């Protein structure tokens, strides 16, 4: 059906079949409109890739933060109790009272100390020794459920330690080997303080999936840690794990009251504030930068529609003389441009979801093709690339893309509606 014949139905309401048919016809490529079609295709691809990139990057950033948070809060306590004035010799009683506070999962007395660890291959590496009771170690599920070799059963009665998989690999240690720990705070002699050196059997090897912990933490039986660090009958801190880490502020007064002694409290946000603040800033900056991709694609829609209006000036004039209103012309070009944005956004969401669901396979493929390690665990702490889509964030990306696409069509559509049919036919 020709445009002139279709125009007879111009009296139909807004977004009628006639307007949709004309808009669809203008979207289809014809031989003499190749340049316009290429611009429309580029606009579609730009919006699709921009939306997909935004979704994937935001999902990876969310997954990265969530995985780090899970591992950091899984290994470390949400609230740290440190003694004031007097040593923490009544740690068992204090921990028992804190365990009775509503919202507290468990309170764990600990002894922490920095040492130099040596294995069978020579050399050494810095390590953090954590003296902990066997019953408490079994409560830290991220460690207890990820024992790759050996066991932590009868941990208190054993003379051995549990180490991370990366530490075992770096020091050439296997289950049953001896790891030598050297502490600068050793015995005091007339000649000064001598470093303390002692070997321990490796009874268990764990892997929590965060390279920083897997390569640096050594769990030692609590009584042995008291002897090794000269803290007889004492604990250094009490780490508290709570049901909801975001509620630590409300729990602080209750914990101080339950302690029944002067204590100093710090929470997980204070201890990791710089790290998570940097992640949040990076996430926001990435969103702003990647939004420019969608903005550029929207500008391509403007240029494509302006060229389409110029090319279709004669057709617009005929439609106007046959009764099509300015509103009808405006809506035709709005639908033409908006169709590119809507379809591009939908395709981008689908592409982004597919990539997020297969992000680790994609990483492995590109690592295999390039022959290099992408997302090195030593640099990024995690052993695999995480992606966690957030529904509200995805909806925000979709709305942003649709709004930009719609705004990009306003000026060309307004220009088409303002076209004088007399002038257009005169210079045709």
N, C-alpha and C positions, 0 to 999 in steps of 0.2 A: 504494500500500500504506500503511495507517495505521501510526502509531508503535506502537500496541499489538501489531499483528501482527508488525511487524519485531522487536519486543522479544523475541519467542520465541527468536530466534537469538542471544540475549545471551551464551550460553555459548561463543561463538566466541572465538578468541584475540585478543590486543591488536591494535588497528588493523585489525580485521576489516572485511569488507564492510559489516556492520551499522553499525559506528561511523562509517565514512566516509560512509554514506548519510545518517545523522542529522546529521552535521556539515555536509554539503552542503546539507541541507534548511534548517538554521538560517542558512546564508549567503544563501539565496534570500529575496528581499523579498516580503512579503505586505502587503496594504493596511493592516492594523492595526499593522504593524511598520515603518511608514515612517520614524519617527525613528531607530530602530536601524539601518536600511538607510542612511540619510543619514550617520550617524556612521561606519559601516563604509566608506562611499565616501570620506568625508573622510580617514579613516585611510589608505586605499589611496592616495589622491592625495598625501597628505603624505609617505608613505614613498617613493613614486615620484619626486616632485619633489625630496625631500631627497637621495636617492641620486643622481639625475641631476645635481643641482647640485654635490654633492661631487665627482663624477667629472669634470664639466666644469671646475670651478674648479681642481682639482688638476692636470688635464691642461694647462690654460692656464698655471698657475704653473710646471709642469715644462717646457713648451715655451718659456716666456719665459726661464727660466734656461738651458736648453740652447742656445737661439738666441744669447743674449747671450754665453754662454761660447764658442760656436763663433766668433763674430765678434771678441770681445775677444782670444781666443787665436789667431785667424787673422791679425789685424793686428799684435798685439804678441807679443813673444817669451815663452817659458815661463820662461826664466832670463835675467837681465840681468847682464852682466859689466861692472863699472866699475873703472877703474884706481885704484891707490893709490900715492901718493908721486910717481910720474913720469907724464907724459902717455902716452897709448896710441899711440905712434908705430909700434910693431911689430904693429899690428892685423892685418895680413894673415897674419903668421906665427902669431899667437895663434889667430886664427880657423881657420887650417888645422889646427893641432894639435887644437883642440876638435872639429873635424869628424870626426876619427879616433876619438873616444870612442864606444863602443858605446851605442846608445840615442839618440844625437844625430842629428837629420835634417840640420840645417845651422846654421851660425853666421854671423851677418850683422853686419859693422861698420856703425855708424850715427852720424850727427850730427843731433841734435835742437835746434831753436831756435824760440822764440816770436816771431812777427812780426805786423804789421798788414797785412792783404791788402786791396787796392783793385782795383775793376774798372772797367768802362766806365760804370756808372750812378752813380758817385760814392759817397760814404760808404765804409765799410770794416768789416772784421770780423776778429777775432782768428783766427790760424791757427797750426798746428804744422807747421813745415817739417821733413821727414825726408830728410836726405841719404843716399842709398843707391846702391849699384852696380847697373847694369842687370841683370847676371846674377842678383843677389840678389832684385831686385824681381820677376823672373819666377818665382822660387821661392815667393813668397807667393801661393798659388793664389787666395785669396779676393779679391785685388786683380787679379792677372793674368788670371783667368778672368771678370772682371766689368768689362772695359773696354767702355764703351758707345759711346764715340766716340774716334777716333784710334788710336794704337798706342804701345806702349812698346818696340818694336824699335829698336835702336841708341840706347838711352836715354842711355848715357854720352856718346856723340858729339854728342847734340843740345844745344841751348842752352835747351830748354824744360822744362816741368814737367808733372806729372800731378796733377789736382785732382779732388775729389769732385763728384758731380752736384749736391748741394744747395748747395755753395759756388758752383758755376757759375751756378746759378739765382739765388741771393741777390745775387751781384755782377754779374749780367747778362752773363756771359761765355759765349762759344761757342768751339768748336774753332778754333784759329788766332789768337784774340784775345790781348791782352797783359794779364797780371796783374802789378800792382805790389806788391812786397813791401818793407816798411819795418821795419828792425830797429833797436832803440835802441842796440845795441852796434855802433857804427860806427867811423869813423876818429877817432883821437885828434889833436886840433889844439891850438895854444896857447890857444884859447878854450874848450877842453873837448872832450868827445866829441860828435861830430855823428852823428845817425841815418843809417844806410845805406839808401838807396833804389835799387831796381833793378827793371826790368821783365823779365818772362820770357814767352815764348810758351807758350800752352796746347797741348801736343802730345797729351794724352790726358785723357779724363774717365771716371772709374770710379764704380761704385755698389756698395758692399758690403752695403747693406740696413740699416745702422745709422746713423741720422741724425747722431749725434755725430761719427762718422768722416767721413761723406760731406760734412759741412759745415765741417770744420776741418783736415783733413790735406792737405798739399801734398808730393808726392814730388819731390825735386830730385836731379839727377845728383850723385854723391858728390864728384867733383873740384870742381864748382861750389859745393857746400855748404861745402867746405873754404875756398874763397876768400871766400865771402859771410860766414861766421862767424869769419874770422880763425883758422882751425885748420889751418894749412898742415902737411901730412904727418901729420896726426893723425886719430884717430876718437874720438868721445866715449864710446860704449859698444859692446858686442858683444851682440846679442840672439840667444839660442839657442832653436831650436825642437826639441822632443824628440818621440819616438814616442808616449810616454804621459805626459801632463802630470801625472798623479798620482804619477809616480816621480821627481819632481825632487829629493826629499831624498836618494835613493840616488845621484843623478848629481852632486850638488854636490861631494863630495870628488874625484871623477874629473875634473871640469872644473877645479877648483883646481890639481890636479896637472898637467893638460895645459897650463894657462896658462903655467906656469913663470915667473910673476912675481906680485907682490902684487896681488890683486884683491878686490873686494867683490861678493858675489853676493846678489841678491834674486830671489825667484820670483814667479809670477803670483798665488799665493794671498796673499802679503804685500802686493802692490800693489793688490789688489782685495778685501781682507778685509772691509772695512766694507760694501761694496756687496753681496757675496754673503751675508754674515751677515744683513743686513737682509732680503734676499729669503727666506732660510730662516726667520727669525722670522715674517715676514708669512705664509708658507706654513703654518706650524704653527698660527698664530692663526686663520687662515681655516678650517682643518680643524676646530678646536675649536668655532668659532662655528657653522659649517654643520652640525655634528653635532647641534646643538640642534633643527634642523628635524626630523631623524629621531626624536629623543627626544620631541618634541611629538606627532608622529604615533603613536608607540608609546603615549603616554598616552591618545590618542584610542581606541586599541584596548582599553585597560583599561576606559574608560568605556562603550564600546559593548558589551563582553562582560558587564559588570556589569548593564547594563540588559537584555541578552538573558537572563541568568540569572534575573533577577527576573521577566521576562515569561514565561519557560518553566518557572517553578517547578512548575506543575501537571503539565506533560509529564515533567519530571524525576522527580517523585514516582511517576507511573505506571510509568515505566521501571524505577525502583528496586523497586517492589512486584512487577513481573513478572520480576525476577531480574537486572536489570542491576547490576553491581557498581559500587562507588564509583570504582574504577580506570577502568571503561568510561566513566562520566560525565566523569571528569577528562580522559581522552583525547579524548572528543568535543569538549569546549570548547577543549582545546589545539589540535586540528586546525582548529577554526573560526577561532581567532585567528591561528594560524600561517599559515593559507592567505592571509589578508590581507597579512601581512608578506612571505611568499615571493613571491606574485604581484606585490605592489608593488615589491619589490626587483628582480625580473626585468625588469619594465616600466621601472624607473628606469635599470637598466644599458643596456637597449636604447635608451632615449631619450638617455641620456648619450653613448653611442657615436655615434648619429646626429648629435647636435649637434657633437661633437668633429670628426667627419669633414667637417662643413659650416660650421665656425665662421667662416671668412672670408666665405663667402657671406651668412651671417646678419648679420655685422657690416656688410657693404655694404648689405644690405637695410634695416637699422635706421638706418644713416646716411642712406640715401635717403629714408626715411619722415620722419625727424626734421629733415632738412635741415642736420644738424650733422656734424662729423667725430668719429666715435667712435674711440677708441684713436689719438690724435694722435701721429704719429711724432716730432714735435718734443719731446713729453713722455715718451714711452715708448721712444724710441731705435730701435724696430724699425718697418719699413715695413708689416708686416702682422701680424695677430693669430695667434700660434702656439698649437698644442695638441698635446701629446704624451702619450698615455696610457701609464701604467706598469702592467704586469700585476700586480705584487705589491701596488701601491697600490690598484688596483681590487678585487682579491680582499679586501684589508683592509676596504674600504668595504662590500662585500657581506657579509662575516662580521659586521661591526659591526651592520649593519642587521638581519640575521637574528637575531643574539643579542638585540638590544633588543626585537625583535618577539616572540621566544619568551619572554623574561622578562616582557613585558607581559601574556602570557596566563596566567601561573602563578597569580596571585592569584584572578582570576575563575574559572578552572577548579577551583582548590582549593575555592573557595566553593561552586561548583555540586556538587562531590563531597560536601561536608559537609552538604548540605541534607537535613533530616529529612523523609522522605516523609509521615509522619503529620501533622507540623505544616503542611506545604505543602497537603495535601488538606483539613485541618480548616478552614483560613482561605480556601479557594478560593471 
